[in-house]
Amino acid sequence: MSTRTLVGEGPVLLEVEDGIATIWLNRPEASNSVDVELLQALHAAALRCHAEPGVRVVVLAGAGRNFCAGGDVKTFAAKGVALPEYLRSATAWLQIATSALIQLKAPVVAAVQGFAAGGAGFGLVCAADLVVAADDARFFSGAVRVGMAPDAGTTVTLGRIVGVRKALEILLTNPTLSAEDARGLGIVNRVVPARELHDATRALARELAAQPPLALSATKRLVWGGLGSGVEERLSEEARVVSELSGTADAREGLAAVIERRAPRFTGA
């Protein structure tokens, strides 16, 4: 077994071994929170997986203690009044990266440890085909909490996974879901001890890689096709709403409160 490193540095890494491509979110010092650069690199990695011959399964993982803590709130807050323009770019790249993962012929397995939060973290989990979670994993939407709206297609995908009422409860009240909570709701397929996460994910990926690739691809396409038009249409609408909300005083207050670790004071402006 030999590992080929296709992207060996930067905010996203990519390696292939025995037909299994692993995409690593690689900003561990920032809990793999996303900015435009990371999202562009994630999209490029997904396209590389599509073009790479022999890739039968794609694993999406996060380096370090957390899978992905969502958007980089420090970068967002630093943009000030320019935040709407920056988020128009960021959400556009999140849209196309999410779409690229959904549209991959190979099934995508997310390996989640620590926090999977926000549109990028929680949204990418919902956009994966299968999810293996460490028993220390936590899932959190969080968009409303900082005066924004969910994105990465979660306004469609989450409802299809857990049902409309439960999706609204999760997106509006922002509970922190444990790995077992997420498994009970169908967000996660398997929960394993944290030390076994990557071995268990690898075992599932090998199991999938041994299946007929054309049948896997067709099945994935049929399932996503049943709700694909809704997801694609919703991505652009989510991006418009996120950008619009990011220009409000409440959004700036929400980001400041997260950074300063205090309760926010929303005014509706």
Secondary structure as UniProt FT lines:
FT   STRAND          3..7
FT   STRAND          12..17
FT   TURN            18..19
FT   STRAND          20..25
FT   HELIX           28..30
FT   TURN            31..32
FT   HELIX           36..51
FT   TURN            53..54
FT   STRAND          57..62
FT   HELIX           73..78
FT   HELIX           80..82
FT   HELIX           83..103
FT   STRAND          108..112
FT   STRAND          115..117
FT   HELIX           118..127
FT   STRAND          130..134
FT   TURN            135..136
FT   STRAND          138..140
FT   HELIX           144..146
FT   TURN            152..153
FT   HELIX           154..162
FT   HELIX           164..173
FT   STRAND          177..178
FT   HELIX           179..185
FT   STRAND          190..192
FT   HELIX           194..196
FT   HELIX           197..209
FT   HELIX           213..225
FT   TURN            226..227
FT   HELIX           228..246
FT   HELIX           249..260
//
